[in-house]
Amino acid sequence: MIRPLPKSVLLAAVVFLCQTPSIAQGGTLSKAEVDALWEQLLLEERYEALQYFYRSSQPSVFRSPDRELLVQETREGLLWGLFGELGTGGGWKVSGRLEAEAPSPSGVLQLYSKATSKWFPGFAFVWMPGYGEEKYPTWEFRLVLRNPNDRRQVRKIKSVEFGPGDVVPRINEDGSPVRERIGQRVPRGELTYDNARGLAIVRILGLRSPIHLEVPIDVR
């Protein structure tokens, strides 16, 4: 006699299947494609949000007043699109901003932040789209030199990468909020130029071990 599976096992199987992402109709952007679009925004200094929503082949475009850059794919769905718009929201997200800039004899120094994360789809009001906080987002802070006469000429000077575990947590072990995060955006960057020494001074704050860099800038 074949015994029916316990309800708890069936429920676990349904949840597992529902959290298995699939490609929505028409395909979705890969990580490389999302990243390339973000890099194009940086190159052109287009501080915008490009978001791809369900059943749309073209992104919704929003102008950012805070010099933010965002490209997000949200059309990845559940169970081969079985739940339609109720089960979407998955895909790659790359966000960041111009943290600071400083003039130098060689051009305009700019410090950008970049955060990359892979989101899983949500389902109606049962659970919202999200990502694994132990793995994402991965971070890059990038110092570039931009030609003021042709601002599409951008040269990378220095790049620093780190993971979510390097960022100051939201709460302490006793459950109290971490003071550094109250009213602050983390991680965040600061940039100045030391004209006397020809150095770009970069500070990355909001980390368990804050980063301080002095980067020589070739004056030509």
N, C-alpha and C positions, 0 to 999 in steps of 0.2 A: 504494500500500500504506500502510495506516494503522499507524504505529508506536505501540506502547504507551508510556504516560507513564513516565518514570523513577520508581523507587521513592521517591526523595527528594521528588519533587513530590507524589506520592500521600500520603506521610506528612505533608507540610506542610499539604495540604488537609484531612486528617483532624484534625490538631491545631487548625487554624483553626476548623473547624466545631464541634469539641468545646468550644472556648473561647467560642463564640457563645452567650450566655445566652438562655434562653426562659422563658416564664411557666409555672410549675408548675400542676398541676390545681387549680382553685379560685381562681386569681389570687394575686398578691402585693401587699404594701403598697407604695405609691409613696413617693418621698422626702418629699412633703408630709405623707403620713399618718404615716410614722415620726417625722417632726419634730413633728407635732402631739401624738403620744403622749408624746414626751419632754418637751415643754413642759408637758403636764398633770402629769407626775411632778414637775417643778420647782415648779409652782404649788401642788401638794398636799403638797410635801415628802415624797414617797414615794420613799425611797431603795431602789429595786428594779431588777432586771434583767428586762425583758420580751423573750423570744426566741421567734420563730416558727420551728418546725422542720417538716420534711417531713411532708406529709399531715395537718397539724394546723391547724384553723381558729382555735384559741385559743392564746394564748402560754403558755409555761412561765414561771412567776414565781419569782424568787429574791430574797430579802431581802439587801440589801447592808449589811454591818457598817461599811463605810468611807465612808458617805454618797455612794455612787456612783449615777448614773442611767444606765440603758442600755436602748435599744430597738433590736432587731436583727431584720431580715428575712433568713432563710436559705433560703427555699423556692424561690428562682429556680434553674432547672435548665438542663441542657445538651440541645441538640437536641430541643426540644419535649418534654422529659421522657422521652426514649427510654431513658435509662439509669436511670430511677427514682431511688432513694435514693443510688445510687452517684455520681450527677452533680448534686448540689445544693450549697447553701452560699452562693449568690449573693444579693445584695440590699443594701439600704441599712442602714447602722449609724450610730446617733447615741449617743455616750457622753459622760460628763462626771462632774463631782462638785461638791459644795460644798467649795470650796477653803479658805474661812475666813469667819468672821463676827465682827462687832463691834457692841456696843450704841452707840446714839447717842440724843440727845434726840428725834429725829424717828422713831425706830423701829430695827429690827434691820437693820444693813447686812450683806449677804451677797455673796460673790464666788463665781461659778460658772464652771467651765470647760465647754466643749462642743466635741466633735470629731465631724466628719461625714465618712464615707467610703463609697464604693461598692465592694462586693466582687464579684469574679467567682466563678463556681462552681468547685468542685474536681471531681476524677474519681478515685474509688476511692483507691488508694494511689499513683497516678501523679503527681498534683499536688494540693496542698491549696488550699482557697479563699484568696483574697488580694485585694490592691488595688494599684494603681499608686502606688508611694511618691513618685514625682515630682509627683503631683497631690493625693494624700490622705495624712492627713486634713487638712481645713480646720479652723481653730480659731477659737473665739470665747471671750473672757473677758468676763463680764457682771457689772457691779455693780448690785445691786438693793437696794431698801428695802422691808422687809416690816413690815406693821402687827402689832405684838405682840398686839393685842387681837382681830384677825381676820387670821390668818396667810395666808389666801387672797388678801388684798389686797397685791399686789406691784407695785412701780413700778420700771421700768428707769431707772437713773441714768446709766450709762456703759457702752459696749460697745467692745471692741477686737478686731479680726479680723486674722488672718494665716494664711499657708500653711505647708506642710511645709518649704519652703526656709528659713524664718526660724528653725526650731528647730535647736538645737545637734545636729550629726550624732553618730552612734554611735561612729564611728572617725575617726581622723586620716588624712591622706593617706599617712602612712608605715605605716598598718595598726594602729597602737597605739590602745587605747581612749581616748576623750575623758574626761578626769578628772572633769569636771563631771557626767557621766552615771553614774559608778560609784556605785551605791547610792542614786541620786536618781531621782525621777520628774520627767520633763520633757515639756512645760513645766509649771510649777506657779505658784500665785499666793499672795500674802500680802496681808493687809488689816489695817489699824489705823485707829483714829479719833482725830484730834487735837481734843480737846474745846476747847482754848484758841482754836484758829483755825477750828473748825467744818469741818474737812477730813477726807475719807476718803483715806487713803494706800494706794495700790494698787501692788504690785510684781509683775511677771510675769517669772519667772526661767526659765532653761533655753533662752534665745533667743540668737541670735548678737549681737543688740543688746537687752539687757534693758530692760524698760519700767518707768518710774516715773511715777506719776500722782498729782496732788493735786487731788481733786474736791470742790468746795464742796457742802455739804449744807445745804439750806434748813431752818431750824429754825422750824416752825410748829405 
